[in-house]
Amino acid sequence: MRKWNKSTSGTKKLRNGVAFAVTTAFGAAALVFAVPANAAPARVTEAAPTVTLAGGASAQRLDVINKKITKDYTNKSKQLSSCSVGTSGAKCSATANRAFTNTWQTSMGITVKALSTSLGFSHAATTAYSTTCHSPTMKKGQTWRMYPRGTHASYKIRKTTATQFRTTTQTSGTLTSFKASHNAIYCELK
C-alpha cells in the first residue's frame, strides 16, 4: 500500500489508481484511514467534527467538553494527615512526607496525556509532599486535619464517529480530575 497524505499545508495524490491511505489529524489525535484504490477521494472538514469517507472507512474524534477548571481547590475527599490531643488546651502538628496520588477520570478511550493537555495542566501521576501544619489550641476529641490543594477539573468526553454514511456522537457523564500542587495544603479543626 502506498500513501496519500493530507495536512494543513496541502495534499498529495498518487497516480495509476493504486490503493492509498489517508492520514489526517484532529487536534492532538492522529487518524489513519485505509481506502480502496477505486474509491472516490476522501473529503475532510477540519473545522468541525465531520468526516465523509468513501470505501467503508471510518474515523473517530475525542473532544473534552463542558470544562470547568478550579485552581487553589481544597480536596477534602483526600486527607493528607491529621493529629489529635488527649487533653484540652494542648496543640498538635499534622505532617505529610509522602507522594500524593493525583486522580484522572477518563472515558471513551481518551488517554490521561490527551486529557491533561486539553485541560491545560500537567498529567503527573503523583505530587511530592513534605510539610507540617501546626494546630491552634484544641479541645479533647477534636482532630486537626490536613488536605491537599491544587487544580480541580470537571468535564465530559464526547466521541464522534464518522463513516461514509453518517456521523454519530456519544457523550460521557460528568468526570473529574485533581492534581495537587507541591506542598500546597489546607488545615482545619474538626
Biotite code that builds the C-alpha atoms (Angstrom):
import biotite.structure as struc

atoms = struc.array([
    struc.Atom([0.000, 0.000, 0.000], chain_id="A", res_id=1, res_name="MET", atom_name="CA", element="C"),
    struc.Atom([1.244, 3.482, -0.859], chain_id="A", res_id=2, res_name="ARG", atom_name="CA", element="C"),
    struc.Atom([0.154, 6.656, 0.876], chain_id="A", res_id=3, res_name="LYS", atom_name="CA", element="C"),
    struc.Atom([-1.884, 9.798, 0.190], chain_id="A", res_id=4, res_name="TRP", atom_name="CA", element="C"),
    struc.Atom([-1.162, 12.411, 2.829], chain_id="A", res_id=5, res_name="ASN", atom_name="CA", element="C"),
    struc.Atom([-3.491, 15.193, 3.977], chain_id="A", res_id=6, res_name="LYS", atom_name="CA", element="C"),
    struc.Atom([-2.155, 18.039, 6.067], chain_id="A", res_id=7, res_name="SER", atom_name="CA", element="C"),
    struc.Atom([-2.938, 21.698, 6.664], chain_id="A", res_id=8, res_name="THR", atom_name="CA", element="C"),
    struc.Atom([-0.219, 22.633, 4.174], chain_id="A", res_id=9, res_name="SER", atom_name="CA", element="C"),
    struc.Atom([-1.795, 20.800, 1.226], chain_id="A", res_id=10, res_name="GLY", atom_name="CA", element="C"),
    struc.Atom([-2.461, 17.398, -0.294], chain_id="A", res_id=11, res_name="THR", atom_name="CA", element="C"),
    struc.Atom([-0.549, 14.988, -2.485], chain_id="A", res_id=12, res_name="LYS", atom_name="CA", element="C"),
    struc.Atom([-2.145, 12.168, -4.509], chain_id="A", res_id=13, res_name="LYS", atom_name="CA", element="C"),
    struc.Atom([-0.551, 9.145, -6.129], chain_id="A", res_id=14, res_name="LEU", atom_name="CA", element="C"),
    struc.Atom([-1.321, 8.213, -9.687], chain_id="A", res_id=15, res_name="ARG", atom_name="CA", element="C"),
    struc.Atom([-2.175, 4.959, -11.512], chain_id="A", res_id=16, res_name="ASN", atom_name="CA", element="C"),
    struc.Atom([-5.187, 4.177, -9.278], chain_id="A", res_id=17, res_name="GLY", atom_name="CA", element="C"),
    struc.Atom([-3.196, 2.304, -6.614], chain_id="A", res_id=18, res_name="VAL", atom_name="CA", element="C"),
    struc.Atom([-4.625, 1.759, -3.112], chain_id="A", res_id=19, res_name="ALA", atom_name="CA", element="C"),
    struc.Atom([-3.791, 4.531, -0.708], chain_id="A", res_id=20, res_name="PHE", atom_name="CA", element="C"),
    struc.Atom([-4.132, 5.542, 2.963], chain_id="A", res_id=21, res_name="ALA", atom_name="CA", element="C"),
    struc.Atom([-5.348, 8.866, 4.276], chain_id="A", res_id=22, res_name="VAL", atom_name="CA", element="C"),
    struc.Atom([-3.570, 10.349, 7.264], chain_id="A", res_id=23, res_name="THR", atom_name="CA", element="C"),
    struc.Atom([-5.016, 13.414, 8.935], chain_id="A", res_id=24, res_name="THR", atom_name="CA", element="C"),
    struc.Atom([-5.191, 14.944, 12.408], chain_id="A", res_id=25, res_name="ALA", atom_name="CA", element="C"),
    struc.Atom([-7.937, 16.233, 14.675], chain_id="A", res_id=26, res_name="PHE", atom_name="CA", element="C"),
    struc.Atom([-6.361, 18.263, 17.477], chain_id="A", res_id=27, res_name="GLY", atom_name="CA", element="C"),
    struc.Atom([-3.728, 16.073, 19.102], chain_id="A", res_id=28, res_name="ALA", atom_name="CA", element="C"),
    struc.Atom([-5.059, 12.774, 17.757], chain_id="A", res_id=29, res_name="ALA", atom_name="CA", element="C"),
    struc.Atom([-3.692, 11.276, 14.531], chain_id="A", res_id=30, res_name="ALA", atom_name="CA", element="C"),
    struc.Atom([-6.103, 9.222, 12.455], chain_id="A", res_id=31, res_name="LEU", atom_name="CA", element="C"),
    struc.Atom([-5.292, 6.765, 9.657], chain_id="A", res_id=32, res_name="VAL", atom_name="CA", element="C"),
    struc.Atom([-7.890, 5.534, 7.184], chain_id="A", res_id=33, res_name="PHE", atom_name="CA", element="C"),
    struc.Atom([-7.442, 2.696, 4.699], chain_id="A", res_id=34, res_name="ALA", atom_name="CA", element="C"),
    struc.Atom([-9.380, 3.437, 1.494], chain_id="A", res_id=35, res_name="VAL", atom_name="CA", element="C"),
    struc.Atom([-9.689, 1.201, -1.602], chain_id="A", res_id=36, res_name="PRO", atom_name="CA", element="C"),
    struc.Atom([-7.968, 2.378, -4.782], chain_id="A", res_id=37, res_name="ALA", atom_name="CA", element="C"),
    struc.Atom([-11.192, 2.543, -6.762], chain_id="A", res_id=38, res_name="ASN", atom_name="CA", element="C"),
    struc.Atom([-12.952, 4.725, -4.132], chain_id="A", res_id=39, res_name="ALA", atom_name="CA", element="C"),
    struc.Atom([-13.538, 8.421, -4.553], chain_id="A", res_id=40, res_name="ALA", atom_name="CA", element="C"),
    struc.Atom([-11.104, 10.667, -2.633], chain_id="A", res_id=41, res_name="PRO", atom_name="CA", element="C"),
    struc.Atom([-11.990, 11.364, 0.996], chain_id="A", res_id=42, res_name="ALA", atom_name="CA", element="C"),
    struc.Atom([-13.434, 14.734, 1.933], chain_id="A", res_id=43, res_name="ARG", atom_name="CA", element="C"),
    struc.Atom([-12.349, 16.028, 5.347], chain_id="A", res_id=44, res_name="VAL", atom_name="CA", element="C"),
    struc.Atom([-13.819, 19.080, 7.073], chain_id="A", res_id=45, res_name="THR", atom_name="CA", element="C"),
    struc.Atom([-11.330, 20.006, 9.803], chain_id="A", res_id=46, res_name="GLU", atom_name="CA", element="C"),
    struc.Atom([-13.246, 22.972, 11.224], chain_id="A", res_id=47, res_name="ALA", atom_name="CA", element="C"),
    struc.Atom([-15.948, 20.670, 12.639], chain_id="A", res_id=48, res_name="ALA", atom_name="CA", element="C"),
    struc.Atom([-16.022, 17.038, 13.826], chain_id="A", res_id=49, res_name="PRO", atom_name="CA", element="C"),
    struc.Atom([-17.438, 15.852, 10.491], chain_id="A", res_id=50, res_name="THR", atom_name="CA", element="C"),
    struc.Atom([-15.620, 13.455, 8.178], chain_id="A", res_id=51, res_name="VAL", atom_name="CA", element="C"),
    struc.Atom([-17.067, 11.977, 4.983], chain_id="A", res_id=52, res_name="THR", atom_name="CA", element="C"),
    struc.Atom([-15.207, 8.918, 3.702], chain_id="A", res_id=53, res_name="LEU", atom_name="CA", element="C"),
    struc.Atom([-15.627, 6.622, 0.730], chain_id="A", res_id=54, res_name="ALA", atom_name="CA", element="C"),
    struc.Atom([-14.997, 2.886, 0.633], chain_id="A", res_id=55, res_name="GLY", atom_name="CA", element="C"),
    struc.Atom([-16.403, 1.964, 4.068], chain_id="A", res_id=56, res_name="GLY", atom_name="CA", element="C"),
    struc.Atom([-13.633, 3.607, 6.133], chain_id="A", res_id=57, res_name="ALA", atom_name="CA", element="C"),
    struc.Atom([-14.424, 5.238, 9.474], chain_id="A", res_id=58, res_name="SER", atom_name="CA", element="C"),
    struc.Atom([-12.818, 7.718, 11.865], chain_id="A", res_id=59, res_name="ALA", atom_name="CA", element="C"),
    struc.Atom([-13.183, 8.721, 15.498], chain_id="A", res_id=60, res_name="GLN", atom_name="CA", element="C"),
    struc.Atom([-12.577, 12.018, 17.254], chain_id="A", res_id=61, res_name="ARG", atom_name="CA", element="C"),
    struc.Atom([-12.460, 12.663, 21.006], chain_id="A", res_id=62, res_name="LEU", atom_name="CA", element="C"),
    struc.Atom([-13.208, 16.087, 22.485], chain_id="A", res_id=63, res_name="ASP", atom_name="CA", element="C"),
    struc.Atom([-13.164, 17.308, 26.098], chain_id="A", res_id=64, res_name="VAL", atom_name="CA", element="C"),
    struc.Atom([-16.243, 19.488, 26.562], chain_id="A", res_id=65, res_name="ILE", atom_name="CA", element="C"),
    struc.Atom([-18.078, 21.380, 29.336], chain_id="A", res_id=66, res_name="ASN", atom_name="CA", element="C"),
    struc.Atom([-14.755, 22.038, 31.048], chain_id="A", res_id=67, res_name="LYS", atom_name="CA", element="C"),
    struc.Atom([-14.710, 23.786, 34.423], chain_id="A", res_id=68, res_name="LYS", atom_name="CA", element="C"),
    struc.Atom([-11.241, 24.397, 35.912], chain_id="A", res_id=69, res_name="ILE", atom_name="CA", element="C"),
    struc.Atom([-10.809, 25.480, 39.546], chain_id="A", res_id=70, res_name="THR", atom_name="CA", element="C"),
    struc.Atom([-7.363, 26.454, 40.851], chain_id="A", res_id=71, res_name="LYS", atom_name="CA", element="C"),
    struc.Atom([-6.425, 26.525, 44.556], chain_id="A", res_id=72, res_name="ASP", atom_name="CA", element="C"),
    struc.Atom([-9.066, 23.862, 45.129], chain_id="A", res_id=73, res_name="TYR", atom_name="CA", element="C"),
    struc.Atom([-9.088, 22.079, 48.512], chain_id="A", res_id=74, res_name="THR", atom_name="CA", element="C"),
    struc.Atom([-9.687, 18.359, 48.043], chain_id="A", res_id=75, res_name="ASN", atom_name="CA", element="C"),
    struc.Atom([-11.404, 17.273, 51.262], chain_id="A", res_id=76, res_name="LYS", atom_name="CA", element="C"),
    struc.Atom([-12.004, 13.781, 49.915], chain_id="A", res_id=77, res_name="SER", atom_name="CA", element="C"),
    struc.Atom([-8.244, 13.072, 50.144], chain_id="A", res_id=78, res_name="LYS", atom_name="CA", element="C"),
    struc.Atom([-6.846, 13.737, 53.608], chain_id="A", res_id=79, res_name="GLN", atom_name="CA", element="C"),
    struc.Atom([-3.050, 14.038, 53.769], chain_id="A", res_id=80, res_name="LEU", atom_name="CA", element="C"),
    struc.Atom([-2.555, 13.830, 57.524], chain_id="A", res_id=81, res_name="SER", atom_name="CA", element="C"),
    struc.Atom([-4.184, 14.513, 60.880], chain_id="A", res_id=82, res_name="SER", atom_name="CA", element="C"),
    struc.Atom([-3.474, 14.696, 64.598], chain_id="A", res_id=83, res_name="CYS", atom_name="CA", element="C"),
    struc.Atom([-5.438, 14.960, 67.847], chain_id="A", res_id=84, res_name="SER", atom_name="CA", element="C"),
    struc.Atom([-4.795, 15.675, 71.528], chain_id="A", res_id=85, res_name="VAL", atom_name="CA", element="C"),
    struc.Atom([-5.534, 13.680, 74.636], chain_id="A", res_id=86, res_name="GLY", atom_name="CA", element="C"),
    struc.Atom([-6.307, 16.676, 76.873], chain_id="A", res_id=87, res_name="THR", atom_name="CA", element="C"),
    struc.Atom([-7.979, 20.031, 76.290], chain_id="A", res_id=88, res_name="SER", atom_name="CA", element="C"),
    struc.Atom([-5.682, 23.054, 75.931], chain_id="A", res_id=89, res_name="GLY", atom_name="CA", element="C"),
    struc.Atom([-2.975, 21.166, 74.035], chain_id="A", res_id=90, res_name="ALA", atom_name="CA", element="C"),
    struc.Atom([-1.744, 21.548, 70.440], chain_id="A", res_id=91, res_name="LYS", atom_name="CA", element="C"),
    struc.Atom([-0.502, 19.100, 67.808], chain_id="A", res_id=92, res_name="CYS", atom_name="CA", element="C"),
    struc.Atom([1.135, 19.073, 64.360], chain_id="A", res_id=93, res_name="SER", atom_name="CA", element="C"),
    struc.Atom([-0.022, 17.213, 61.251], chain_id="A", res_id=94, res_name="ALA", atom_name="CA", element="C"),
    struc.Atom([2.839, 16.175, 58.996], chain_id="A", res_id=95, res_name="THR", atom_name="CA", element="C"),
    struc.Atom([2.876, 14.844, 55.424], chain_id="A", res_id=96, res_name="ALA", atom_name="CA", element="C"),
    struc.Atom([6.041, 13.299, 53.992], chain_id="A", res_id=97, res_name="ASN", atom_name="CA", element="C"),
    struc.Atom([4.852, 11.276, 51.030], chain_id="A", res_id=98, res_name="ARG", atom_name="CA", element="C"),
    struc.Atom([3.769, 11.244, 47.430], chain_id="A", res_id=99, res_name="ALA", atom_name="CA", element="C"),
    struc.Atom([0.142, 12.162, 46.865], chain_id="A", res_id=100, res_name="PHE", atom_name="CA", element="C"),
    struc.Atom([-1.597, 10.238, 44.057], chain_id="A", res_id=101, res_name="THR", atom_name="CA", element="C"),
    struc.Atom([-3.361, 12.557, 41.614], chain_id="A", res_id=102, res_name="ASN", atom_name="CA", element="C"),
    struc.Atom([-6.664, 11.396, 40.141], chain_id="A", res_id=103, res_name="THR", atom_name="CA", element="C"),
    struc.Atom([-7.711, 11.359, 36.460], chain_id="A", res_id=104, res_name="TRP", atom_name="CA", element="C"),
    struc.Atom([-11.089, 10.102, 35.287], chain_id="A", res_id=105, res_name="GLN", atom_name="CA", element="C"),
    struc.Atom([-11.160, 9.033, 31.633], chain_id="A", res_id=106, res_name="THR", atom_name="CA", element="C"),
    struc.Atom([-13.810, 7.661, 29.300], chain_id="A", res_id=107, res_name="SER", atom_name="CA", element="C"),
    struc.Atom([-14.425, 6.832, 25.624], chain_id="A", res_id=108, res_name="MET", atom_name="CA", element="C"),
    struc.Atom([-10.798, 5.720, 25.217], chain_id="A", res_id=109, res_name="GLY", atom_name="CA", element="C"),
    struc.Atom([-9.123, 9.099, 25.818], chain_id="A", res_id=110, res_name="ILE", atom_name="CA", element="C"),
    struc.Atom([-5.649, 8.899, 27.368], chain_id="A", res_id=111, res_name="THR", atom_name="CA", element="C"),
    struc.Atom([-4.584, 10.766, 30.509], chain_id="A", res_id=112, res_name="VAL", atom_name="CA", element="C"),
    struc.Atom([-1.985, 12.659, 28.472], chain_id="A", res_id=113, res_name="LYS", atom_name="CA", element="C"),
    struc.Atom([-4.522, 13.838, 25.880], chain_id="A", res_id=114, res_name="ALA", atom_name="CA", element="C"),
    struc.Atom([-6.984, 14.715, 28.653], chain_id="A", res_id=115, res_name="LEU", atom_name="CA", element="C"),
    struc.Atom([-4.492, 16.765, 30.670], chain_id="A", res_id=116, res_name="SER", atom_name="CA", element="C"),
    struc.Atom([-3.351, 18.588, 27.520], chain_id="A", res_id=117, res_name="THR", atom_name="CA", element="C"),
    struc.Atom([-6.928, 19.609, 26.822], chain_id="A", res_id=118, res_name="SER", atom_name="CA", element="C"),
    struc.Atom([-7.443, 20.656, 30.454], chain_id="A", res_id=119, res_name="LEU", atom_name="CA", element="C"),
    struc.Atom([-4.233, 22.675, 30.402], chain_id="A", res_id=120, res_name="GLY", atom_name="CA", element="C"),
    struc.Atom([-2.211, 21.182, 33.255], chain_id="A", res_id=121, res_name="PHE", atom_name="CA", element="C"),
    struc.Atom([0.439, 18.511, 33.792], chain_id="A", res_id=122, res_name="SER", atom_name="CA", element="C"),
    struc.Atom([-0.564, 14.843, 33.853], chain_id="A", res_id=123, res_name="HIS", atom_name="CA", element="C"),
    struc.Atom([1.881, 13.892, 36.640], chain_id="A", res_id=124, res_name="ALA", atom_name="CA", element="C"),
    struc.Atom([0.805, 10.715, 38.443], chain_id="A", res_id=125, res_name="ALA", atom_name="CA", element="C"),
    struc.Atom([1.938, 11.943, 41.871], chain_id="A", res_id=126, res_name="THR", atom_name="CA", element="C"),
    struc.Atom([2.825, 15.146, 43.729], chain_id="A", res_id=127, res_name="THR", atom_name="CA", element="C"),
    struc.Atom([5.514, 15.207, 46.439], chain_id="A", res_id=128, res_name="ALA", atom_name="CA", element="C"),
    struc.Atom([4.622, 16.492, 49.905], chain_id="A", res_id=129, res_name="TYR", atom_name="CA", element="C"),
    struc.Atom([6.984, 17.344, 52.753], chain_id="A", res_id=130, res_name="SER", atom_name="CA", element="C"),
    struc.Atom([5.216, 19.791, 55.030], chain_id="A", res_id=131, res_name="THR", atom_name="CA", element="C"),
    struc.Atom([3.801, 20.322, 58.528], chain_id="A", res_id=132, res_name="THR", atom_name="CA", element="C"),
    struc.Atom([0.737, 22.169, 59.760], chain_id="A", res_id=133, res_name="CYS", atom_name="CA", element="C"),
    struc.Atom([0.567, 23.296, 63.413], chain_id="A", res_id=134, res_name="HIS", atom_name="CA", element="C"),
    struc.Atom([-2.782, 23.369, 65.184], chain_id="A", res_id=135, res_name="SER", atom_name="CA", element="C"),
    struc.Atom([-4.252, 26.056, 67.405], chain_id="A", res_id=136, res_name="PRO", atom_name="CA", element="C"),
    struc.Atom([-5.180, 25.185, 70.992], chain_id="A", res_id=137, res_name="THR", atom_name="CA", element="C"),
    struc.Atom([-7.533, 22.207, 70.836], chain_id="A", res_id=138, res_name="MET", atom_name="CA", element="C"),
    struc.Atom([-10.147, 20.513, 72.957], chain_id="A", res_id=139, res_name="LYS", atom_name="CA", element="C"),
    struc.Atom([-10.026, 16.827, 73.787], chain_id="A", res_id=140, res_name="LYS", atom_name="CA", element="C"),
    struc.Atom([-11.666, 14.838, 70.996], chain_id="A", res_id=141, res_name="GLY", atom_name="CA", element="C"),
    struc.Atom([-11.009, 17.380, 68.250], chain_id="A", res_id=142, res_name="GLN", atom_name="CA", element="C"),
    struc.Atom([-8.905, 16.491, 65.196], chain_id="A", res_id=143, res_name="THR", atom_name="CA", element="C"),
    struc.Atom([-6.553, 18.753, 63.208], chain_id="A", res_id=144, res_name="TRP", atom_name="CA", element="C"),
    struc.Atom([-6.803, 17.678, 59.560], chain_id="A", res_id=145, res_name="ARG", atom_name="CA", element="C"),
    struc.Atom([-4.583, 18.415, 56.559], chain_id="A", res_id=146, res_name="MET", atom_name="CA", element="C"),
    struc.Atom([-5.861, 18.341, 52.963], chain_id="A", res_id=147, res_name="TYR", atom_name="CA", element="C"),
    struc.Atom([-4.124, 18.842, 49.598], chain_id="A", res_id=148, res_name="PRO", atom_name="CA", element="C"),
    struc.Atom([-4.767, 21.879, 47.432], chain_id="A", res_id=149, res_name="ARG", atom_name="CA", element="C"),
    struc.Atom([-4.351, 22.047, 43.684], chain_id="A", res_id=150, res_name="GLY", atom_name="CA", element="C"),
    struc.Atom([-6.203, 22.172, 40.363], chain_id="A", res_id=151, res_name="THR", atom_name="CA", element="C"),
    struc.Atom([-9.604, 20.521, 40.028], chain_id="A", res_id=152, res_name="HIS", atom_name="CA", element="C"),
    struc.Atom([-11.419, 19.950, 36.754], chain_id="A", res_id=153, res_name="ALA", atom_name="CA", element="C"),
    struc.Atom([-14.866, 18.687, 35.791], chain_id="A", res_id=154, res_name="SER", atom_name="CA", element="C"),
    struc.Atom([-15.707, 17.835, 32.175], chain_id="A", res_id=155, res_name="TYR", atom_name="CA", element="C"),
    struc.Atom([-17.303, 15.403, 29.753], chain_id="A", res_id=156, res_name="LYS", atom_name="CA", element="C"),
    struc.Atom([-15.809, 13.385, 26.879], chain_id="A", res_id=157, res_name="ILE", atom_name="CA", element="C"),
    struc.Atom([-17.544, 13.461, 23.502], chain_id="A", res_id=158, res_name="ARG", atom_name="CA", element="C"),
    struc.Atom([-16.715, 10.801, 20.904], chain_id="A", res_id=159, res_name="LYS", atom_name="CA", element="C"),
    struc.Atom([-17.620, 11.497, 17.279], chain_id="A", res_id=160, res_name="THR", atom_name="CA", element="C"),
    struc.Atom([-17.585, 8.544, 14.883], chain_id="A", res_id=161, res_name="THR", atom_name="CA", element="C"),
    struc.Atom([-17.788, 9.203, 11.142], chain_id="A", res_id=162, res_name="ALA", atom_name="CA", element="C"),
    struc.Atom([-18.401, 6.689, 8.365], chain_id="A", res_id=163, res_name="THR", atom_name="CA", element="C"),
    struc.Atom([-19.207, 7.043, 4.692], chain_id="A", res_id=164, res_name="GLN", atom_name="CA", element="C"),
    struc.Atom([-22.909, 7.206, 5.500], chain_id="A", res_id=165, res_name="PHE", atom_name="CA", element="C"),
    struc.Atom([-23.309, 9.030, 8.805], chain_id="A", res_id=166, res_name="ARG", atom_name="CA", element="C"),
    struc.Atom([-21.732, 10.764, 11.782], chain_id="A", res_id=167, res_name="THR", atom_name="CA", element="C"),
    struc.Atom([-22.717, 9.777, 15.332], chain_id="A", res_id=168, res_name="THR", atom_name="CA", element="C"),
    struc.Atom([-21.763, 11.194, 18.724], chain_id="A", res_id=169, res_name="THR", atom_name="CA", element="C"),
    struc.Atom([-21.600, 9.765, 22.244], chain_id="A", res_id=170, res_name="GLN", atom_name="CA", element="C"),
    struc.Atom([-21.084, 11.805, 25.406], chain_id="A", res_id=171, res_name="THR", atom_name="CA", element="C"),
    struc.Atom([-19.868, 10.575, 28.781], chain_id="A", res_id=172, res_name="SER", atom_name="CA", element="C"),
    struc.Atom([-21.277, 11.585, 32.118], chain_id="A", res_id=173, res_name="GLY", atom_name="CA", element="C"),
    struc.Atom([-19.518, 14.288, 34.144], chain_id="A", res_id=174, res_name="THR", atom_name="CA", element="C"),
    struc.Atom([-15.945, 13.283, 35.085], chain_id="A", res_id=175, res_name="LEU", atom_name="CA", element="C"),
    struc.Atom([-13.413, 14.899, 37.436], chain_id="A", res_id=176, res_name="THR", atom_name="CA", element="C"),
    struc.Atom([-9.659, 15.141, 37.847], chain_id="A", res_id=177, res_name="SER", atom_name="CA", element="C"),
    struc.Atom([-7.472, 16.585, 40.594], chain_id="A", res_id=178, res_name="PHE", atom_name="CA", element="C"),
    struc.Atom([-3.752, 17.435, 40.504], chain_id="A", res_id=179, res_name="LYS", atom_name="CA", element="C"),
    struc.Atom([-2.219, 18.563, 43.799], chain_id="A", res_id=180, res_name="ALA", atom_name="CA", element="C"),
    struc.Atom([0.301, 21.400, 43.936], chain_id="A", res_id=181, res_name="SER", atom_name="CA", element="C"),
    struc.Atom([3.639, 20.760, 45.672], chain_id="A", res_id=182, res_name="HIS", atom_name="CA", element="C"),
    struc.Atom([3.270, 21.314, 49.437], chain_id="A", res_id=183, res_name="ASN", atom_name="CA", element="C"),
    struc.Atom([0.011, 23.247, 48.965], chain_id="A", res_id=184, res_name="ALA", atom_name="CA", element="C"),
    struc.Atom([-2.259, 22.414, 51.910], chain_id="A", res_id=185, res_name="ILE", atom_name="CA", element="C"),
    struc.Atom([-5.354, 23.454, 53.811], chain_id="A", res_id=186, res_name="TYR", atom_name="CA", element="C"),
    struc.Atom([-5.742, 22.617, 57.506], chain_id="A", res_id=187, res_name="CYS", atom_name="CA", element="C"),
    struc.Atom([-8.866, 22.786, 59.660], chain_id="A", res_id=188, res_name="GLU", atom_name="CA", element="C"),
    struc.Atom([-10.090, 21.788, 63.079], chain_id="A", res_id=189, res_name="LEU", atom_name="CA", element="C"),
    struc.Atom([-12.933, 19.291, 63.373], chain_id="A", res_id=190, res_name="LYS", atom_name="CA", element="C"),
])
